[in-house]
Amino acid sequence: MTGLNQWLRLIVLFLVCFTLAAYGWFVLGGAKTEYIVTPKNSKYKIIDDSIQNGATTATLGLRKNDVLLECNIINQAKWPFCEIAISLTDSIEEGIDLSSYHSVGLDIDYTSPLNGERIRVYLRNFDPAYAKTDDPLSLKFNAIEYSPGIDAGLQVFPLRTFQVLSWWIAENNIPVDKSNRQFDNISIIEIATGSYVKESYYAIKLNRIVFYGEWITESSLVKLLLLLWVITAVIVIIIERFILQKKNKKIQKNVVCVYEMQIDYCIIRV
C-alpha cells in the first residue's frame, strides 16, 4: 500500500497543479479570441434609398486604415438613408458563426448636421427557416442604435444588447421560436444613418469592427476540471480495489488451516 499511497499523492499533486494552471491561464486571458472585420476578409458596398426611388447620393472609399462613406441625403424617399454593407462571405447562405462571441467593438466616427445623432448597426443572420437568397430583407435584423460621436474610440457592446426589429418580425410573419436574436450564420453587417435624418451631408468613417469571444467559457472549463477529478478518483478506486483483491487471494493461498481436537488454527506459510 505504501507504493499506492505514494502514487496517489503524486496524482493529487498533479491535479492540483494542473487545475491551478488551467484556471490561471483562463483568468489571464488565454481563452480569449477575436474576429476582426477587414477588407481582406470581407467586401464593402453602398446601399441607399435609390431602391425606394430616392435621390440620395453616396460614395465609398476604402483606405488603408479605415472605410469612409459620404452621403448627400435628399428627402425624396419615404425613408431616406445610406449605409455601408459588409459581406463577410461570398455566399449569403454561408455566413460566419458568431454565436460563440459575447461582444462587438465598434470604432466609428459619424459626421452629421446635429450633435449626438445615432447610427444603426445590423448583424444580418441567414436561416433557411425564414430567409430567402433572392430577398435581402428576409435576413434577420439583429440591431442596435447608438451615438458614436467623433474620435470616441472603440466602444464595446455585448451581443445580448442587440434586438430583433419588430417590423421585420411582423413583415415576415416570424414565429415566436425564431424571433430572438441569432448570430449563428451572420453573412452581412450593415452600418446605416439614423432613423431620423435631415437633408444634409453625412459621413460614416468605419475605423474598426472586432468581435470578442472565448473558445471555452469559464463554466465549461470548471466542468471539465471537475470531470477530470471525478474520472481520476474513479480510476484510483478501481485500481486500489483490484490490488486489494489480488493481495487477499495471495494471502489466502499461503494460509493452511489445521483442525486438531476440535481446535481450529491456521498457519501462514512464509
N, C-alpha and C positions, 0 to 999 in steps of 0.2 A: 504493500500500500504506500510505502514511502515514495517509490518512483512515481506512482499515480498522483500523489499529492503534489509532488514537485512539478509534474506536467500541468496539473490543474492550476497551480499558482502562475505558471508561465502563460497559460491560455488566458486567465483572467487579466494578467498584466497587459498582454497584447490587446485584448478587447478594450480595456480602459484607455490605453494609449491611442488606439485606432479611433475610438469614439470621440475623444477629445480633439484629435487631429482633424477628423471629418467635420465636426461641428465648428471648430475654429476656422477651417477652410471656408465653410459656408458663411460664417459671420463676417469674415474679411472680404467677401465678395467673389469667391471662387466660382460660384454657380451662376453668376450674372452673365447675361447675354444681350447683345444689341443687334438690331436690324436697322441699318441706315439707308434711307432712300436717296439715291443719287442718279444723275443722268446716265451713269454706267450700267445700272441695273433696272432702269425704268425709262419710259417715254413720256414726253410732255407735249400737251397741245392746248389750244384755246377753245373754250366753249362760251358762247354769248347768246344774247336774246334774238339773234338772227333766225333761230329756229321758231321763234314766235312772231316773225315778221318785224322784228325790232331794228333799230338803226344804230345801235351801239357798235363802236369800232374798237379793236384791240390789237395789240402787238405783243409778242412774246420773245424775250431774249434770254438765251441760255449762255450764261457767263461762267467764268472759271470757278467762282466761289458761291454763286447764287443764281437764282432764276427770277427774272423781272417781267411781270405782266403789267402793261399800261393800258388803261381803258378810258375812252371818252363815252360816258353814259349819256344816252339820249332817251328822253321819256316818250317813247313811241310804243313799245311793247307794254302789255299789261303788267309784267313783272320784269323790268329792265335789270340786267346783271351782266357780269363777266366773271370768268373763273379759269383757274389752272386745273386741267385734268391730267392726272398722272397714272399711266397704265403700268402696273407692276409686272405684268406678264404679257406675252404675245397673244394669249387666248383669254377671252373674257370669262370662259368657263373654268379655267385652271388658274386660280389666284394663289395668293400666299396665305398659309395658315398662321394667323397671328393670335390664335386663341391662348397660346402659352405665354404671351406678353401681358404685362399688367398696366403699363403706362406708355404714353407717347409724348415726346418732347417736340415742341414747335417753336422755331425761331423765325418769326415773320415780322416784317415791317409793313405797315399799312398807311398809305397816304390817302387822305380823304378830305372833303371840304369841312367836316366837323371833327373836333377832337373827341376821342373816345369811341369812335364808330366801331362797330363789331364786324367780324367776318364769320363765315360759316365754313366748317371743316367737315367733310363727309368721308367716312370709310365705307365703301360700297362693296357689299358682300353678294356673291352669286351662290344661289342654291336652286337646283332644278325643281324644287318643290314650288317655287313661286317665280323664279326669274326665267327670262327668255333671251336667247342670244341676239335676236333681232329687235329687242326693245330695251335700250339702255336704262330707261326709267323703272324697269322691273327689278333692277338690283336694289337690295335693301339699303336704305339711308340710315347708317349709324352716324349721328350728328352731334356736334357741339357748336355753340356760337359764343365768341368771346372777343374782347377788345385787345388786340396785340400791341397797339401803340407803335412807336418807332424807337429802335435801339433798346428794346426791353430785354433782349437776350432770349435764351432758351426758357420757355415756360412748359412745365411738365403737367400733364393731365392724366389721371387714372382712366383706363378704358371703361371702367364702370360708370363714369360720368356721362358717357355718350348715350344718347337716347334715339330710339327709332321714331322717325317723324310720323305724326298721327295721320297727316294727309296721305302719306304713302300707304299706310295700313288700310285706310278706307278706300283709296283708289284701286288697290289691288285685291281687295276683299281677303286680307290675310287672316288665317285662323289664329286663335289665341296662342297655340303652342309654337307658332312661328313669328310672333310679334315682338319678341325680345331681341335685344342687341345680339349680334352674331359676328364673329371675327374669324371663322374657320376657313374662309375662302375669299379673302379680300383681293379683288383684282384692280380696283380703281380707287385713288384718293383724289378728292376734289377740294379745292380751296377757292371759295367764292366771295364776292362782295356781299355785304349785309342785306338784311331783309328790307330795309327802307333807305334806298339810295336816292340821291338827287342828281339832276342833270349837271354833271361836272366831270372833272378829271379824277381818276382813281388809279392807284398803283399798289400792286401786291408784290413785295420782294420776299421771295422764299429763300431763306438762308440755310435752313436745316430741318429735316424731319428724321427723328430717330425713335425707334420702339425699344422699350426696356422690358426685359423679362429674366427668368431664371429657368435653366434647363431642368432643375429639380427644386421643388418647393421645400420650405422648412418642415412642414408636416410630413411630407413624403420621406425626407431624409431621416427624421426621427423614427418613423415607422420602420424603415429599412434597418436602422441601427438596432431597434428593439427586436426585430425579427432575427437579426444576426445573433443577438444574445440568447434568444429563445432556442434557436436551432443548435447553437453551440452547447447550451445546457442539456438539451435532449440527447445529443450525441455523447456527451461526457457521461450522462446517467446510463445510457445503453452500454457503453464500454465498461463502466465500473461494474455493472451487473454481470456482464459477460466474464470479467476477470474473477469476480467473487464466485460465480458458479464453477469456473474452471478450478479454482483453488479448493472449493468444497469437495469436488469429485476426486481431486488428488488426495485430500486428507482421508476421504472415505476408503480409498483403495489401500492406504497404508495403516488402517486400523484393523486389528484382529481381535475379535471378541471371544472370550473363553467362558464356559459355563461349568463350574465345579460346585457340587454340593449346594445347589440352589443359590450360589453366589455368582453374580454376573460381574465380570470385569473385562476391560479392554486394554489391549497392549498396542501402543503405537510403534510401528516399525521405524527404526531410524535408518 
